[in-house]
Amino acid sequence: MRLDDPWDDVPAPGRYDQDGTGGAATHDASGAAAPDPAPSAADIYLEVHRSAAFREVRRRYRRFVAPAALAFLLWYLAYVVAATTAPELMARPVAGAVNVAMVAGLGQFLTTFLLTWAYARHARLRRDRAALDLRWDTQEMTRGLGR
């Protein structure tokens, strides 16, 4: 059974083939190997995966997500470390019965909502259009292929 993996960047030579060249072996009536007449869906997805437009969408995604995740993780760890190592600081009253720990805890929730909003905005402004264009191009290329 052959399973096409469009995310497999470099298929191993000899994988899934009968002719040993790395390509799918097809034979005509005389038994001689014939070239594949049209690209398969897997070939199209590999082409899209290797395209500059796809790499740009992934780059934009990573340039936002990596720093945002790191900043949020550091903020969370600072909260946990402060709560365990400086309980007197966290117990300091801010206003009435509200102390520093409560303000920082509510700040965690606020940060989560702000980060979600920023991610959605970044995706809408910087990635969605390019990803949609890639999707339409891929659908146009695969139209008519018997999957």
Backbone torsions as a table, in degrees:
resi	resn	phi	psi	omega
1	MET	NA	133.2	-179.7
2	ARG	-103.5	127.7	176.0
3	LEU	-115.1	116.1	178.1
4	ASP	-79.1	130.9	178.0
5	ASP	-117.4	101.5	-177.3
6	PRO	-67.9	-13.6	-178.8
7	TRP	-95.6	-0.8	177.9
8	ASP	-79.0	105.8	-173.3
9	ASP	-62.1	-49.0	-175.7
10	VAL	-130.4	100.0	178.3
11	PRO	-65.0	142.9	179.3
12	ALA	-68.0	141.4	177.0
13	PRO	-60.4	138.2	178.5
14	GLY	86.8	-6.3	-178.5
15	ARG	-78.2	124.0	176.6
16	TYR	68.1	8.9	-176.9
17	ASP	-112.4	161.0	177.1
18	GLN	-105.4	-18.7	-175.1
19	ASP	-97.4	-5.3	175.3
20	GLY	78.4	6.8	-178.8
21	THR	-98.5	-5.8	-178.2
22	GLY	99.7	-12.1	178.1
23	GLY	-105.3	163.0	178.4
24	ALA	-71.7	131.9	-178.5
25	ALA	-86.0	124.5	172.6
26	THR	-123.5	145.1	-175.7
27	HIS	-124.5	141.6	175.1
28	ASP	-89.8	-171.1	-175.5
29	ALA	-61.2	-30.2	-178.6
30	SER	-81.3	-7.5	180.0
31	GLY	93.5	-4.3	179.8
32	ALA	-81.0	147.2	179.7
33	ALA	-68.8	133.8	178.9
34	ALA	-115.9	147.1	178.5
35	PRO	-68.6	153.9	178.3
36	ASP	-69.1	124.2	-174.1
37	PRO	-69.8	-35.6	-177.6
38	ALA	-136.2	150.5	179.5
39	PRO	-67.9	147.2	176.9
40	SER	-83.0	170.9	178.5
41	ALA	-60.7	-38.7	179.4
42	ALA	-63.0	-39.7	178.3
43	ASP	-64.2	-39.8	179.5
44	ILE	-65.6	-44.5	180.0
45	TYR	-66.0	-36.1	176.0
46	LEU	-64.9	-39.9	178.3
47	GLU	-62.4	-43.5	178.2
48	VAL	-64.7	-43.2	-179.3
49	HIS	-59.9	-33.5	-178.7
50	ARG	-89.4	-3.7	-175.4
51	SER	-72.8	157.2	179.1
52	ALA	-66.6	-34.7	-179.4
53	ALA	-65.4	-41.7	178.5
54	PHE	-65.7	-42.9	177.8
55	ARG	-61.7	-36.1	179.0
56	GLU	-67.1	-41.8	177.4
57	VAL	-62.0	-44.5	178.7
58	ARG	-64.7	-38.8	179.1
59	ARG	-63.8	-43.9	178.6
60	ARG	-63.1	-39.3	177.5
61	TYR	-61.7	-50.7	-178.1
62	ARG	-65.4	-36.1	-179.1
63	ARG	-66.5	-22.6	175.4
64	PHE	-93.1	-49.0	-170.7
65	VAL	-67.6	-44.2	-176.3
66	ALA	-61.0	-52.8	178.8
67	PRO	-65.2	-37.7	-179.5
68	ALA	-65.5	-43.9	179.2
69	ALA	-65.1	-41.3	179.2
70	LEU	-63.7	-45.4	179.9
71	ALA	-62.1	-43.3	-179.7
72	PHE	-67.1	-39.8	178.3
73	LEU	-63.4	-43.1	177.7
74	LEU	-63.6	-41.0	178.1
75	TRP	-62.2	-43.8	178.9
76	TYR	-64.9	-45.3	179.3
77	LEU	-63.8	-37.5	176.6
78	ALA	-61.6	-40.0	177.5
79	TYR	-63.0	-47.0	-179.4
80	VAL	-65.5	-44.8	-179.8
81	VAL	-64.2	-42.3	178.5
82	ALA	-64.6	-38.0	179.7
83	ALA	-67.2	-32.6	-177.7
84	THR	-91.2	-31.4	-175.5
85	THR	-99.6	-20.7	-178.4
86	ALA	-132.5	65.1	-178.6
87	PRO	-63.3	-30.2	179.4
88	GLU	-68.1	-34.5	175.7
89	LEU	-67.1	-45.1	-177.9
90	MET	-68.0	-25.9	-179.2
91	ALA	-86.2	-5.9	-179.2
92	ARG	-63.5	126.6	-178.8
93	PRO	-69.3	142.5	177.5
94	VAL	-104.6	-49.9	179.3
95	ALA	-153.5	107.8	179.7
96	GLY	65.6	-124.1	-178.9
97	ALA	-86.2	-2.8	-179.9
98	VAL	-84.1	125.6	180.0
99	ASN	-114.1	179.0	-177.5
100	VAL	-59.8	-39.8	-179.5
101	ALA	-62.2	-40.4	179.3
102	MET	-67.1	-41.0	178.7
103	VAL	-64.9	-43.7	178.8
104	ALA	-65.9	-39.3	177.4
105	GLY	-63.1	-43.7	175.8
106	LEU	-66.4	-31.7	175.1
107	GLY	-62.9	-32.7	175.8
108	GLN	-62.2	-45.0	178.4
109	PHE	-64.0	-45.7	179.6
110	LEU	-59.6	-43.6	179.1
111	THR	-61.6	-39.9	178.8
112	THR	-61.2	-46.5	179.7
113	PHE	-65.8	-41.4	178.6
114	LEU	-64.3	-40.2	179.0
115	LEU	-66.3	-38.9	176.9
116	THR	-63.3	-44.5	177.6
117	TRP	-62.2	-45.1	-179.1
118	ALA	-63.9	-39.3	178.6
119	TYR	-64.3	-46.6	-179.6
120	ALA	-62.9	-41.0	178.5
121	ARG	-65.4	-44.7	178.7
122	HIS	-61.4	-44.3	179.6
123	ALA	-62.0	-44.1	-178.5
124	ARG	-64.6	-41.9	-174.8
125	LEU	-86.2	-29.6	-170.5
126	ARG	-113.9	-21.8	-173.6
127	ARG	-126.2	-32.4	-171.3
128	ASP	-59.7	-44.0	-178.3
129	ARG	-63.3	-46.3	-179.9
130	ALA	-65.8	-39.3	178.9
131	ALA	-67.4	-38.1	177.7
132	LEU	-66.1	-40.7	176.4
133	ASP	-60.8	-43.5	176.8
134	LEU	-61.1	-41.8	-179.9
135	ARG	-62.0	-46.1	179.6
136	TRP	-64.0	-42.7	178.5
137	ASP	-60.9	-42.5	-180.0
138	THR	-65.3	-41.4	178.7
139	GLN	-65.7	-37.4	177.0
140	GLU	-65.1	-40.4	-179.7
141	MET	-69.4	-32.8	-177.7
142	THR	-91.2	-5.5	179.6
143	ARG	-61.1	132.0	178.0
144	GLY	91.1	-11.1	177.1
145	LEU	-80.2	133.6	175.5
146	GLY	-79.2	107.7	-176.6
147	ARG	-86.6	NA	NA
